[in-house]
Amino acid sequence: MKRSGWFALIAIISFSLLIRTVPLYDYTLWGLDCGEYIYYTNQWVETGGSYRSIDGWGKAYPFFPGMFIIGGAFSLLSGTDLIHSATFIPVLISALSPLFVFLIVNKLMDDWRPAILSTFFFTTVPPVVYAYSQPRPETLGFFFFAFILTLAVTTFRRNLKALLIMFLVLTSLIITHHMSVYFLLLMTLGGIFTSRLWRSCEWNVDKQRTLLFISFFLLTIVYWIFYAVPFGQRRIEGALGFPSYTIIAVPLLGLLLMDLVVRIRRRYDFKVPVNIHKQSIRSFIVFFIIASLIIVPVIVSMVLGTLPVRDIELGTTILFYLPIMILALFGLSSRKIIKTFNEGLSILGWFVFLILSLTVGTITQSSSLLPMRHLSFLLFVVAIFFGIGITQFQIMINPNNDLKKTAVLSLVIFIMVAAMIPITYPSQERAGGFTEGTEWEDVEAGFWIKGTTERKVATDYRMSTAAFSIGYTNLTRREGHDMYFNPDLNKAVSDLEEHDASYIMWDQEMLKGTITVQGENPSPFDSRLKSSYIENFYQVYLSEECEVYRVR
């Protein structure tokens, strides 16, 4: 790789580190559930790494402590305060994830230029940046997930010693985030099936990856059944309705069924009558139009209605993401060249099985397989296609004109910078009333309230996690409605008394949007009710951001 390529890669990774940590400098806590993760990190530090009590509202967090171990260990070793260690370290580690996109594309193309384009796309795409700027288990889990897939593509065949590193990273992933493990297993299985289905004869690497998939699954299920017992019982026995150990047969039966389909396809030599890999400007335009006809109605339905499987309305805000979607469609140009690579079929399988999982989640209205949970993993694959597609699109336009190539690349980079970065962290108004940030004044109020009452404090979801981060658990969180939105003071007080609240607390963001149900848009704190509280309740705490009033 040329010196300019190394400079570009270093600049992109530096930018990734910068843009993902921006909100961590603006807010003390960033992310609706951040406070709960800090609480559990603190408990793991206090108990020396043996904390398994479920004190918060997450039923599985203590049994997936990977993020807590890393954040707590850094705090102990470096002397950094726990809040900064628990919030910055997972985000900084995850900010290195674009490296894996670079390594995969560079391996496929043996060319650093499309790899740089793919890396830059993945570094700047807003849904990924926004999701992994938040210190949460998935932020760290995604890094481990991408690490394992990259090893499988780049070094698995040439260096079996990479297996040792792969299983060490897999262990870290299993103890960190269960949904990232799901996507790893899903995409590995999709890669194996698509690769075998397409080929006329067996590829030895597919056999090796089948054994790898079985090993991954067995390690995962053993951990879920024998250590993460509450999670295993709730997600496996509760959801599927049969004993946990019997689920071991499910992927094995799936592999046998897939093998049967592959054998039938090879025996009768079924072929797709349409050459989907035909490469020309005309074919690109045809596929571009087809993809647009699928995407545009989905976008329109979300603008006029709500997000899939949620009741959240974002309205015209979604239209700001249209440039990204249009730009991503240039990955369609990679469909011909991706076929020529052994690994290309596996990566196509990743994408196909992600779409299948997203479709199943949407149809069944599954709270576990939410479309939004698929987005970062889909964009990981789209980014791989993107750099290859843009490169091939240049070749289709004019392979010999360097000036045109430079103009196309400059336009692509300009669109990514101009269209993506400004919408990475939308305002509370543009984000449907949601905000992820909690100021230091809110955390201070939590410290003040701690220990002052045995009863509850009325506050919304975001403020509850902030207070919980410093060890106070008696909060209403999702309880009550009249206490925030009913202008009738008597009904509001009755609601407060019913939920045994001693204080009510709010900050400036909560006045704009009070989060009582995560799957719905926040509603503004009723201004008339707020005035009644101020007139009739005794103020016990006041800061620039936060107010606390005694209920009784």
N, C-alpha and C positions, 0 to 999 in steps of 0.2 A: 504494500500500500504506500502511496506517495505521502510525502510530508504534509501536503495539503489535506489529505484524507485523515491523517492522525489529528491534525489541528481541528478539522471539522468535528470529529468524533469527541475529542476532549471538550470542545465548545458546547456540543449538544448535551453531554452528560453534566457539565457545569450548569448549563441552563436548566436541566431537569432538577438538579439539586436546589437551585434557586427558586424556581416557580412553585415547586411543591411545598416549600417551607414558608412562603410569603404569609399565609394566614396564621402560622404558628408564632410569627413576630407580632402580628396585630392583636391576637387574642391569647388569653391565658390557656383556655381550653378550646379545641376546635374539633367539632364532631358531636352529634347528639348523644352518643353513648360513651364519649371519651372519659367522662368522670368515673364511670363504672370500671373501665379498664385500669385507670390509675388506682382506684381502690384495691382491686385485686393484685396489682403489682406491689402495692404497699404491704398487703397481707402476706404475699409470698416472701417478701424481704423480712418482715417481722417474724415469720414462723420458720425461716430458714429453708423454704422450699417444700413445705408439706401441706399447704393450705388447700382444703377440698370442701369447704363449707360454702353453700349457696346462700349468700347474704343479700345479693341484689336481685334484679328481676330477670337476669339471664340464667336459664336452666343448665347451660353447658359450660359457661366460661371457666370455672375453676378446673375443669377437666381438659381444657385445651390451653395450657399456660405458656406456650412458646413465646409469645410476645411479652408476657409478664417476666419470664426468666431473663430474656435479653435486656429489657428495660431496667429491671432491678439489678442485674449483674453489672451493667454499665454504671449505674448510680453508685454501687458499692465500690467498684474498682477505681472510678474516676473522681468520686467525691461530688459529682454533679447532683443538684437537688432532684428529687424523685419525679416531680412534675415535668421538668424539662427533659429528663432522661427518658421517661415513659412516652413522651409525645414526639420528641425529635428523632430518636434512634430508629424506630420502625419506618418512619417516613424517609429518612436519609438512606437506609438500606434499600427500600423499595425504589427510590429515585435512580438506582443503578440498573433497574429492569430494562431500559431501552438498549443496554449492551447486548442483551440476549436476542433482541430483534436484529441487531447488526450482525451478530455471529451466525444466525440462521440464514439470513439473506446472502451474506458474504460466502457462506458454504455452498448455497444453492447455485449462485451465479458466478462464483470465483471472481467477483468484481466488487470493489468497495463502493462504487458510486451509487448503484441502486440500493445498497445496504445503508448508505448515509441518508438517502431519501426516506426509506422506510423508518429508520431510527428517528429522524426528525419529525415525521408524521406522528409516530407513537408518543413522542415526547411532548408534543404540543396539543394533541387532541383533548378538548376540554373534559369530557366525561371521565377519562382516565386520570388526568391531573387532579380533578376535583375529588374523585373517589379516593385516590391514594395520597392526597395531602392530609387525610384524616388518620390519626394514629389508632388503628384498629387491627384485629387479627387478620382480616383479609388483606390489608396493606402489606403485611409481612408474608402472609400465605401466598400471595400472588408472586412475590419474588422467588420463593422456593419452587412454586409451580413452573415458572418460566425457566428457572435454572435446570430443572429435571428434563423438560422437553428439549432444551438446547443441547444438553449432554446427549440425549437420545438421538438427535439429528447430526451433531457435529463430530462426536468422538466415539459413539457406541460401537460402530463396526471396526474402527481402526485400533481402539485401545480398550480392551475389556477391563482394564484396571479402573476405568472411569466408573464401572459398576459400583465400586466401593464408595466413591464420592456421591454417586447417585442415591445409594441407599442411606447414606448419612443425611443427605438433604431431604430425602423422603421421610425419614424419621422426624426431622425438624418440622416438615410440613404437616405430618399426621398429628403432632401434638400442638399445632398452632391453629389450624382452621379447617373445619370439616368440609365446607363448601368448595374450597380450593382443591381438596383431595377429590371431591366428586368430579370436578371439571378435568382434573388430571386423568382420572380413570376413564371418563367419558371420551375425551379426545384421544387417548391412547388406543382405546377400543375402536373408535371411529377410524383412526389411521390404519390400524391393522386390517379392518374389514374392507375399507375402500381400496387399499393397496392390493389385497388378495383378490378382490372381486374384479379389478380391472385387468390383472395380469393373466396371461394364458398358462403360465407355469409358476410353480412355487418359488418365492424369493427367500433365501435363507434368513435374511434379516427379519422378515415377518414372523418366522418361527421363533427366533430369539425374542422378539418383542411380545409374542404371545405368552411365553414363559415369564417375561418381565411383568406383563400386566397381571398375571395370576399371582405373582409374588407381591406386587403392589397391593392388590386387593386383600390378600390374606393378612398381610401386616396391618392394614387398615382395620379390617373387621375384628381382628384379635384385640386391637387397642380399644375399639368401640365397645366390645362385649365385656372385656375383663378389666378395663380401667375406667373408661368414660361410661360407667354403668347407667346413670340416669339418662344420658344422651342416647345410649344404645337402646334402652327400653322405650324411650319416648319416640324416637325417630324410626326405629326398626319394628319393634313389637307393636307399638301403638299405631303406627301408620300402616303397616303391612298386615298386621293381625296374625302373625305366626311367630314361634319362638326365634330368638335372635340367631342361634347357630344354624338354622336351616337356610338362612340367606346366603350362606357360602355356596349353595348349589346354584343360585341364580346366574352369576356370571359364567359358570361352567356350562350350564344349559344354553346360555346365550351364545357362547363360543361354538358349541356343537351345532346350534341352529345356523349360525353364520357359515360354518364350514360346509354344511349341507347346501346352502344357497350358492356358495362359491363353486362347489363340485358340479351342481346342476348347470350353472352358467358356463363353466368350462367344457362340460360334456357336450352341451347343445350349441355352444359358441354363440350365445345371444349377444347382439350388438345394438348400440343406439343408432337408429337410422339417420340422425342428424349429426353432422360433423361440428360439434360444439367447439372444436379447437381450430376451426378455420380462422386465419388471421389476415384481416384487411381492414381498411378504413370503413368500408361498407358494413362488414360483419360486426365491427366494433360499435357502429352507430345503432345497428339493429339490437344488439344485446343491451346497449345503453338505454335505448327506448323501452325495451321490455322490463329492465330493472327499475326504471323510473316509474313505469305504469304500476309496478308492485308497491314501490316505496311511497309515492305521492299520496295515494288514498289512505295509507296508514298515517302519514303525517297530518293530513287534513282531518282525519277522525280524532287524532290526539289534540289538534288545535281547537276543534269544536267540542270535544268531549273531555275524557280523562285518560290518564296513562293506563296501559293494559294491566288488569288485575288490581288496580288501585283506583281510589276515587279522587286522586290528586289532579287538579286542573292547573296547567301552566299556560294555556291559551297561546297567543301569538309568540310567546318567548321561544317556543320550539322552532319557529321559522329562522331564528338566528343560527340554527345548526344546519340549515340547508346547504350552505357552501361546503361544509365538511362532507356531507353525504354525497354531493355531486362530485367533489374531488375524489372521494374514496372509490367511486365507480370506475375511475381510470385504472383500478386494479384489474378490471375485466380484461385488459390487454394482456395480462399475464397468463391467460388460460391456455394458450398454445405452448409457451415455453415451459410452464410448470409441469406439463405432461412428460417432457423429455428427461426430467430428473427423477431418480429413484425415490427421493424424499418428497417430490412434489405431490405424488398421489397420497401420501400420509397426511400432508398438510391440507389437501382438499378434504380428506376424511375428518380432520379436526373441525373444519368449517361446517361440513354437512351434519355432523352429529350435534354440534352446538345449535344449529337451526332446528333440528329435530327436538332437542330438549326444550328449547324456547317455545316451540309450537305446542308441545305437550303441556308445558307449564301454563301457557295462555288458555288452552282449551279446558284444562282441568281446574283453572283458577287456583293453582297451587301457591301457597304462601312461601314455600321453600324454593320453587323454581320460578321466581319472579323474573320477568323480562329484563329488569334493570340489573339483576345479578349476573346475567349473561353478557352484559354490554362490554365490560372491560376485556373479557376473554375473547369475544368476537372481534374487538378492535385490535387485539394482539395479532390475530390471524389476518385481518384486513390490512394491517400495517405491512405485513410480510408481502402480501399481494401488491400493495400500493407501489413500493419502490420498483419492483419488477415490472409492473404494468406501465408506469410512467416511462421507464427506459425503453420498453418495447413500443410504446406509442410514439416516442421520438423516432425510432427506427422506421416505423410505418410512414411517418410524415416525410422525412428526408434523412436517410442514414448518413449522408456525406456532408451536410451543411452544419458546420460547427456553430455558426452564428444563430441558426434556428434552435439548435439544441440548447445553447446558452440562454436564449430568450425564453424557451419553454421552462427550463429549470428555474430561471429567475421568477417567472410568473407563478409557478407552483409554490416556491418559497414565500413569495409575497402574499399569496392567498392564505397560506398556513399561518403566517405571522399576523396579517391584518384581520383575518376572519376568525381565527381560533382564540388567540391569547386574550383579546378584550372580553370574551364571554366565558372565560375559565371560571371566574368567581362572580356569579351574578349577584346583584343587590337583592335585598330581602323582598322588594316589590316585584322584581323580575323573576324571583324564584318561587312564586306562588305563596309568599308570606313566610317561607321557611328561612331560618338562619342557623348556621352550625356553630357560630362563635359565642363564647362566653367571656366577658371582661373580668379582670382581676377583682373589681369591686363586687361582682356577684359571688365570687369565691370567698372573699372576705366576709360577706354577709352570711355565707354558709358556716364559716368559722365562728361567727358571733352567735348564730342560732344554736350551734352544737352544744348540747348539754343544758339548754335553757328550759326544755320542756320534755315531758314523756309522751306528749301527744303529737299530732301531725302538724306539718306546715303545708299550707296550700300553695302550690306553685306548679308550673307546667313541666312537660317532659324534659326540655333542655335544662331548665334551672334545677330540676330535681337531680339530674346526673352531676351537675356542678357541685351541689351540696353533698351528694353521696360520695364524691371523690375524697372528701376529707373525713368520711366515716359516719355521717349522719344518715340514718335510713328511714326515719319516720316522715315520709313525704307523700302527698296525695298523688302526684305524677299524673295518672290517667283517670283519677277519680273525680267525680263532680262535673257539672256543666253550668249550673246556675251561678256558682261562685265566681265565674269569669264573664258570663255573657248575659245574665238576666238583669235588666235595669231595675227590677223590683228588689229593693234591699232586703225586705223580709224573706223573700224566697232565697236570696243569695245567702243570708245568714243561716237559714234553715239547712241549706245544702252544706255549709261549712260545719255546722253542729252535727249533722248526720255523719259526716266523715271525720269527726273528732279532731278538727283543726284548731290549734291554738293561735297560729299566726297565718297571715297571708302575705306573700312576697311577690314582687314583680320588678322587672327592669324595663328599659326603654324598648328593647327588641320584643319583649313579651307583650307590651302594649300594642305593637303593630301586628303581632301574630302569636297567639297563645296556642301551643301545641299540646293538645290533649289526646289525639289519636294520630299515630304516625302515618297511617294510610290515607289520611284526609288532609286537606289544606288547613293551615292554622287560621283562626278567626281573630280579628282584633279584640282586645280587651274592651268591654263596653265602657265608653267614656262616662256615661251617666252613673254607672255602677262605681266606677273609680272615684268619681266626685263624692258619692255617698259614703264610700269607705273612708275617704279623707275627712269628711265632716263628722262622722259618727264613731270612728275607731281611733284608738290612741296610737300615734306613730312611735315606734320603739327603735327604729334604725333608719338612717338616711345617708346615702352617698350620692355621688354625681350620677351613677348609673342605676342604683337599686334602692327600693323602699320596702320596709317591713312594718306591718300594722298588727297590733294585738286584736284577736277576734273577740275575746271576752274581757 
